Amino acid sequence: MRPLLLVLVVFIGACSGNAGADVTTGSTTSRTTTSTTTIPTTTTIPTTTTTEPPPTVPEVARALVTRTGVVVSVLEETPTGFRVTTPCGNEAVVREGTTLGTTQVVIDPGHGGEVDTGAVGANGLMEKHLNLEVSQALQADLIIRGIDVVLTRTADYASRLGVRAGLADRVNADLVVSVHHNAPTPAPSPRPGTEVFIQSTSEDSRRLGGLVWGRVMAALSDFEVEWTAAPDAGVLRVLSTRGNDAYGMIRSPRTVSVLAELGYISNPAEAELFATSEYVEAVSDALADAIENYLITEATGAGYVAEPRVFNPQPGIGGSLCVDPRLE
């Protein structure tokens, strides 16, 4: 396990709930690069008697975990701190935080903030909260496996699609998985309606998508639920009417990327399942298995759909509606 990233998750778990609403810019005090506190409670990490060496500071600060737990791309180190890109795409100077270098995996919890809640289940479960809970459990699982990982969003705040994609490219990640739960509800189905959207010109994205789909389908099939699914559910290319990849988290990153719609939160039966810890554990383990297989094997997946879907999704949150979290 790489010690820097273990420190990072410990930091994020404690700070993620403290993100506020205003950006603090500019300062003249000195900066530090380490901080520790408690881990998130979404997944239990077993204790170990192994003594870890002290964390190392990357030679180049590509990203930063702020004191409030927000992960931001670093544009430049300055005498007063770090010039960074905020989640809403603004620039700010942050005095201190934990620096990150290159990172293997970026997990993107879809949606976030007051405006962009995502879909909402009949039981009141909000997609933005569920996406984050699954992503945090996945993050903890990957760290146990010794895989470097960072989240694009660490609490309930808005973050623009271009900023999320830019973070993955900035840390030179091997892959991005964007976590979502779908709506509106399609027809009943004997099996889960998991859909994984892939980059249309990337064979690596296609392979990652097949591994994600296969593992998630196997995990969800263990639950007895009245599933719903679209007729073409599987590993899909989704193109806009202009002919390019329709979704921003697929189209924008240079990094290999997939977007996983794990199931239909708009289906009451599925929403009830999604509200359980058993679901979160099962699906996060499945995603971790798929990511690990992609990184260390040449395995291919399943569920590939030959014909692309044509769809024009709603645009992501605009700059005028995006409210940055507190960074310090």
C-alpha positions in Angstrom: 0.0 0.0 0.0 1.4 3.4 -0.9 1.5 5.5 2.3 0.8 8.9 0.8 -2.6 7.8 -0.5 -3.5 6.1 2.9 -2.9 9.4 4.5 -5.0 11.1 1.8 -8.1 8.9 2.5 -7.7 9.4 6.2 -7.7 13.1 5.6 -10.6 13.1 3.2 -12.8 10.9 5.4 -12.7 13.4 8.2 -12.8 16.6 6.2 -15.5 15.8 3.6 -18.4 16.8 5.8 -16.9 20.3 6.4 -17.1 21.7 2.9 -19.0 25.0 3.0 -20.1 27.5 0.4 -17.4 30.1 -0.2 -13.9 30.1 -1.7 -11.1 31.6 0.3 -8.4 33.2 -1.9 -5.0 34.6 -1.2 -2.8 34.5 2.0 0.7 35.1 3.1 1.2 32.4 5.7 3.4 29.3 5.2 2.0 26.0 4.0 2.2 22.4 5.2 1.8 19.2 3.4 0.5 16.6 5.9 -2.5 16.1 8.1 -4.2 13.1 9.7 -7.5 12.3 11.4 -10.1 9.5 11.3 -11.1 7.4 8.3 -14.7 7.4 6.8 -17.2 4.9 8.2 -18.5 3.6 4.9 -16.0 0.6 4.9 -14.2 -1.0 7.8 -10.4 -1.1 7.2 -8.7 -3.9 9.1 -6.0 -3.0 11.5 -2.4 -4.1 10.9 0.7 -4.3 13.0 3.0 -3.3 10.1 4.9 -0.1 10.7 4.6 2.2 7.7 7.4 4.6 6.7 6.6 8.3 6.9 4.7 9.7 3.9 6.7 11.2 1.0 5.9 14.5 -0.7 5.7 14.2 -4.5 8.3 16.1 -6.5 5.6 17.8 -8.5 2.3 18.8 -6.8 -0.3 17.9 -9.4 -3.3 18.1 -7.1 -4.0 19.1 -3.5 -6.3 17.9 -0.7 -7.3 21.1 1.1 -7.8 21.4 4.9 -11.5 21.0 4.3 -11.0 17.8 2.3 -11.7 19.2 -1.2 -9.5 17.8 -4.0 -8.3 20.4 -6.4 -5.9 20.5 -9.4 -2.7 22.5 -8.8 -1.8 25.0 -11.4 1.2 26.4 -9.7 3.1 26.5 -6.4 3.5 30.1 -5.2 5.4 31.7 -2.4 2.1 32.0 -0.5 0.7 28.6 -1.2 -0.8 26.9 -4.3 -2.7 28.4 -7.2 -5.5 25.9 -7.9 -8.6 25.3 -10.0 -11.7 25.2 -7.8 -14.6 22.7 -8.3 -16.5 25.4 -10.1 -13.6 26.2 -12.5 -12.4 29.3 -10.8 -8.9 30.1 -9.7 -7.9 30.5 -6.0 -4.8 30.5 -3.9 -4.8 27.9 -1.1 -2.2 28.2 1.7 -1.8 24.6 2.7 -2.9 21.0 2.2 -1.7 17.5 1.3 -0.1 17.4 -2.1 -0.7 14.6 -4.7 1.5 13.5 -7.5 0.5 10.9 -10.1 -2.4 8.7 -9.1 -3.6 5.4 -10.6 -7.3 5.7 -10.3 -9.8 8.5 -10.2 -13.4 7.8 -9.0 -16.0 10.4 -9.9 -19.2 10.4 -7.8 -21.7 11.9 -10.2 -23.7 15.1 -9.4 -23.4 17.0 -6.2 -24.5 20.3 -4.6 -27.9 22.0 -4.1 -28.7 22.3 -7.8 -27.4 19.1 -9.2 -29.0 16.4 -7.1 -29.3 13.8 -9.8 -32.3 11.4 -9.7 -34.3 10.9 -6.6 -35.9 7.6 -5.5 -39.5 7.2 -4.2 -37.9 6.6 -0.8 -36.2 10.0 -0.9 -32.8 8.6 -1.7 -30.8 11.2 -3.7 -28.5 10.0 -6.4 -25.8 12.5 -5.4 -25.6 11.0 -1.9 -25.7 7.3 -3.1 -23.0 8.0 -5.7 -20.7 9.4 -3.1 -21.4 6.6 -0.6 -20.5 4.0 -3.2 -17.5 5.9 -4.3 -16.1 6.3 -0.8 -16.6 2.5 -0.2 -14.8 1.8 -3.5 -12.0 4.2 -2.6 -11.4 2.4 0.8 -11.5 -1.0 -1.0 -8.9 0.0 -3.6 -6.6 1.4 -0.9 -6.7 -2.0 0.9 -5.6 -3.5 -2.4 -2.7 -1.2 -2.7 -4.1 0.9 -5.5 -3.7 4.7 -5.5 -7.1 6.4 -5.8 -8.6 9.9 -5.4 -12.2 11.1 -5.6 -13.2 14.1 -7.8 -15.8 15.1 -5.2 -15.5 14.3 -1.4 -18.7 15.8 0.0 -22.1 17.3 -1.2 -20.9 20.2 -3.3 -21.1 21.1 -7.0 -18.2 20.3 -9.4 -18.2 21.1 -13.1 -17.6 18.2 -15.6 -14.6 19.9 -17.2 -13.0 20.3 -13.8 -13.5 16.6 -12.9 -12.1 15.5 -16.2 -9.2 17.9 -15.8 -8.3 16.5 -12.4 -8.0 13.0 -13.9 -5.7 14.2 -16.6 -3.7 16.4 -14.2 -2.8 13.4 -11.9 -2.0 11.3 -15.0 -4.5 8.6 -13.9 -4.7 5.2 -15.6 -8.5 5.3 -15.6 -11.6 7.1 -14.4 -14.8 5.5 -13.3 -17.8 7.8 -13.0 -20.5 6.4 -10.6 -24.2 7.0 -11.3 -27.7 5.6 -10.7 -30.2 5.8 -13.5 -33.6 7.3 -14.3 -36.4 7.3 -15.7 -37.6 3.8 -15.1 -37.7 1.5 -18.1 -39.6 -1.8 -18.5 -39.4 -4.7 -16.0 -36.6 -7.1 -16.5 -35.5 -10.5 -15.2 -32.0 -9.1 -14.6 -30.4 -5.8 -13.6 -30.3 -3.0 -16.1 -26.7 -1.9 -15.5 -25.3 0.3 -18.3 -21.7 1.2 -18.8 -20.9 4.0 -21.3 -17.5 3.9 -22.9 -15.3 6.2 -25.0 -16.2 5.4 -28.6 -12.6 5.5 -30.0 -10.8 3.8 -27.1 -10.2 0.1 -26.9 -8.9 0.5 -23.3 -12.2 2.1 -22.3 -14.1 -0.7 -24.0 -12.1 -3.3 -22.1 -12.6 -1.5 -18.8 -16.3 -1.1 -19.5 -16.7 -4.8 -20.1 -15.0 -5.7 -16.9 -17.1 -3.2 -14.9 -20.4 -4.5 -16.5 -19.6 -8.1 -15.9 -18.6 -7.7 -12.2 -21.5 -5.4 -11.3 -24.0 -7.7 -13.1 -22.7 -10.7 -11.2 -22.9 -8.9 -7.9 -26.4 -7.5 -8.4 -27.8 -10.8 -9.6 -27.4 -12.2 -6.1 -30.2 -9.9 -4.9 -33.9 -10.8 -5.5 -35.3 -7.5 -6.8 -37.9 -6.6 -9.4 -35.3 -5.2 -11.8 -35.9 -2.8 -14.7 -33.7 -2.5 -17.8 -33.5 -0.8 -21.2 -33.7 -3.1 -24.2 -30.1 -2.2 -25.2 -28.6 -2.3 -21.6 -24.9 -3.4 -21.6 -21.6 -1.8 -22.5 -22.5 1.1 -24.8 -21.2 3.9 -26.9 -23.6 6.8 -26.5 -23.3 9.4 -29.2 -25.0 12.8 -29.5 -26.8 13.8 -32.7 -23.5 15.6 -33.6 -21.8 12.2 -33.6 -19.4 12.7 -30.7 -19.5 11.0 -27.3 -22.6 12.4 -25.6 -21.5 12.5 -21.9 -18.9 15.0 -20.6 -17.1 12.5 -18.4 -16.6 10.2 -21.4 -15.8 12.9 -24.0 -13.6 15.3 -22.1 -10.8 13.3 -20.3 -7.7 12.1 -22.2 -7.6 9.5 -19.5 -9.4 6.2 -20.1 -12.9 6.7 -18.8 -16.2 4.8 -18.3 -19.5 6.0 -16.8 -21.4 3.3 -14.9 -25.2 3.6 -14.4 -25.4 0.8 -11.8 -29.2 0.5 -11.7 -32.4 2.5 -11.6 -32.9 4.6 -8.5 -36.2 5.7 -10.0 -37.5 2.1 -9.7 -38.9 1.9 -6.1 -37.8 -1.7 -5.7 -34.2 -0.9 -6.7 -34.2 2.3 -4.6 -35.0 0.2 -1.5 -32.1 -2.1 -2.2 -29.8 0.8 -2.9 -30.5 2.3 0.5 -28.9 -0.8 2.2 -25.3 -1.3 3.3 -25.4 -4.7 1.7 -25.8 -3.1 -1.7 -23.1 -0.5 -1.2 -20.6 -3.2 -0.1 -21.5 -5.6 -3.0 -21.3 -3.0 -5.7 -18.2 -1.3 -4.4 -16.4 -4.7 -4.2 -17.5 -5.5 -7.8 -16.2 -2.2 -9.1 -12.9 -2.7 -7.2 -12.5 -6.2 -8.7 -13.1 -4.8 -12.2 -10.6 -2.0 -11.7 -7.9 -4.3 -10.3 -8.4 -6.8 -13.1 -8.0 -4.0 -15.6 -4.8 -2.8 -14.0 -3.0 -6.1 -13.5 -4.4 -8.4 -16.2 -5.3 -8.5 -19.8 -8.8 -9.8 -19.1 -11.7 -8.6 -21.3 -15.2 -8.3 -20.1 -18.7 -8.9 -21.5 -22.0 -7.2 -22.3 -20.8 -5.3 -25.4 -23.6 -3.8 -27.5 -22.8 -3.4 -31.2 -25.0 -0.4 -32.2 -24.4 2.9 -30.4 -27.3 4.7 -28.7 -28.0 8.2 -29.9 -28.9 10.6 -27.1 -28.5 14.2 -26.2 -28.2 14.5 -22.3 -28.8 17.6 -20.4 -25.7 19.8 -20.0 -23.8 19.8 -16.8 -24.1 22.5 -14.2 -23.2 25.9 -15.5 -20.8 28.4 -14.0 -23.6 30.7 -12.9 -25.3 28.0 -10.8 -22.1 26.4 -9.4 -21.2 27.4 -5.8 -17.7 26.5 -4.7 -17.1 24.7 -1.4 -15.0 26.3 1.3 -11.3 25.4 0.6 -9.8 26.7 3.9 
